[in-house]
Amino acid sequence: MNQRSKVNRTGRQECDTLPADGLLDESATRTATLEPHVVDMSEMVEKFALQQLAWTYCHAIDRGDLRLLRSLYHDDAIDDHGPMFCGSPDEYVAWLPSMLANWEATSHVISNMLFLIDGNQAEGELVVLAYHRTPAPGSREVIARGRYLDRYEKRDGIWRFLRRSLVLDSMEERTTPIGSGPSLDDGIEKGRADAGDACFTRLAMFGRQRGLSVIARL
């Protein structure tokens, strides 16, 4: 296993930072580079699979699909959100409902994505904008800008998270703006963090992914 963890007296898993030279298997070819190079089809396919993994994580968090979220991690993975949480995938999905209950809405958006791939191991630096809004009255918005620093491993042809850690670059908190005139979103269906979200009721394939039997409506 390419990570080190320990269990404290409360049973909670703690995470240690590994030295840079301990991240990859010593047998790896170490040809990964951020410098310009000839990109072949194999590298493109692997990077797209990692992008899909990152995008699916955002969808699973914002739509409250914890079953899907759990499937993105290897069983021996670690998720490290700093002082908020650090532990196994099962512990992470058990902790999330209490944290997400604080927010009326969330939106996680990945922008810049850089991946280094070496055989069946990979690392990624992913820039994330995470929006959170508390319920009314007194609604507030918390906007975090940071980066996911990921380690991935491909097993049986499938990439999953081996370790996901969060670095915070900036944080903004403000009162939710209230317009003085008609709202631009009047009449538009609001997003939900559960199986009742429009993406599951309007898109049949997404509904089946969530385990619903739906007839899509547009």
TORZA-195025 format. One line per field, with one value per residue (C-alpha): x, y, z. Coordinates in steps of 0.2 Angstrom, whole numbers, plus 2048, in hexadecimal, padded with zeros to 3 digits. Layout:
BEGIN
c1 <- X_...
c2 <- Y_...
c3 <- Z_...
//
This chain:
BEGIN
c1 <- 800_807_801_804_7F6_7F4_7E5_7E4_7DC_7CB_7CC_7CD_7D9_7E7_7F1_803_80C_817_828_828_834_827_818_81C_821_833_830_827_82F_82E_82B_81D_820_817_823_81D_81E_816_805_7FF_7EE_7F1_7F6_7E6_7DB_7E3_7E1_7CF_7CB_7D3_7C9_7B9_7BD_7C0_7B0_7A6_7AC_7A4_794_793_796_78A_77C_77E_782_78D_78C_794_7A0_7A6_7A9_7B6_7C2_7CD_7C8_7D9_7D9_7DA_7D0_7D9_7CE_7DA_7D3_7C1_7C4_7D1_7CE_7C8_7BB_7AE_7B1_7B0_79F_799_79F_799_786_789_794_789_77A_781_77E_76F_779_78B_794_7A5_7AE_7BE_7C8_7DB_7E0_7F2_7F6_806_804_811_80A_7FC_7FF_7FB_7FB_7F0_7EF_7DD_7D7_7C6_7B9_7AD_79D_793_782_77A_767_75C_759_76A_771_783_78F_7A0_7AB_7BB_7C9_7D6_7DE_7DB_7EC_7E8_7F1_7E8_7EB_7E4_7DF_7D7_7D7_7CD_7D4_7CE_7D4_7E2_7E4_7DB_7E1_7DB_7E5_7DC_7E2_7D5_7C4_7B6_7A6_798_785_77B_777_764_75E_752_748_741_74E_756_753_740_738_748_749_755_763_762_76F_765_75D_74F_75B_756_765_75D_74B_74E_75C_758_769_76E_75F_763_775_76D_762_752_745_741_73A_744_73B_743
c2 <- 800_811_81B_81C_81E_81A_819_824_81F_824_818_826_824_831_835_838_841_836_83D_840_831_825_829_81D_80B_809_7FE_80C_813_825_82C_837_84A_85A_860_861_850_845_83F_82E_827_81C_82C_835_826_825_838_838_82A_834_844_839_833_846_84C_83D_841_853_84C_83F_84C_859_84D_843_833_82B_819_820_82A_81B_812_81E_819_809_800_805_817_826_836_845_855_85C_85F_85C_84A_83D_82B_81C_81D_814_821_82F_82B_828_839_843_844_84D_85A_85C_85F_870_875_879_877_873_874_86D_872_86C_877_874_862_85C_849_83F_82D_81F_80E_80A_818_82B_83B_84A_85D_863_875_875_882_87C_887_884_88D_88B_88B_89A_8A5_8AD_8A3_8A4_89F_897_896_88C_88C_87F_86F_85D_854_842_831_824_812_808_7F6_7EA_7F8_805_815_819_825_81E_82E_83F_84E_860_870_880_88F_89C_89D_8AA_8AB_8B7_8BA_8B3_8C1_8C5_8CE_8DD_8D8_8C8_8BA_8B3_8A1_8A3_894_88A_879_87A_86D_860_856_846_83A_847_852_856_84D_83D_841_849_83D_82B_824_82F_829_817_81A_820_811_819_813_823_82A_839_849_858
c3 <- 800_7FB_80A_81C_829_83B_846_856_866_860_852_845_837_836_827_825_817_80D_806_7F4_7F0_7F8_7EE_7DF_7DE_7DC_7CC_7C3_7B3_7B9_7A8_7AE_7AA_7A9_79C_78A_782_774_77B_775_775_784_78F_788_78D_79F_7A2_79C_7A8_7B6_7B1_7B1_7C3_7C9_7C1_7C8_7D9_7D7_7D1_7DF_7ED_7E6_7E2_7F3_7EA_7F8_7F0_7E0_7EA_7F3_7E3_7DD_7EB_7ED_7FE_805_800_80B_80A_812_814_822_833_82D_829_825_823_818_80A_815_823_817_810_822_827_818_81C_82C_823_814_81F_823_811_806_7F6_7F1_7E0_7DD_7CD_7C7_7BB_7B8_7B9_7B7_7B8_7B9_7B4_7B7_7B3_7BE_7CA_7C7_7D0_7CD_7D2_7CF_7D2_7DB_7DE_7EC_7EF_7FE_803_814_816_818_822_824_815_813_805_808_7F9_7FA_7ED_7EE_7E6_7E8_7E9_7E3_7E2_7D7_7D3_7C5_7CA_7BE_7B1_7BC_7C3_7D5_7E2_7ED_7F7_7F5_7FF_7FF_7FF_803_7F9_7FE_806_805_810_80C_80F_800_7F5_7F4_7E5_7E6_7D6_7CE_7CF_7C0_7C6_7C9_7C2_7BF_7C8_7D6_7D8_7E6_7EF_7ED_7E1_7DE_7D4_7C2_7BB_7C1_7BD_7AC_7A6_7A6_7A5_7B4_7BD_7BA_7C0_7D0_7D1_7CC_7C0_7B7_7A7_7A2_7A0_798
//
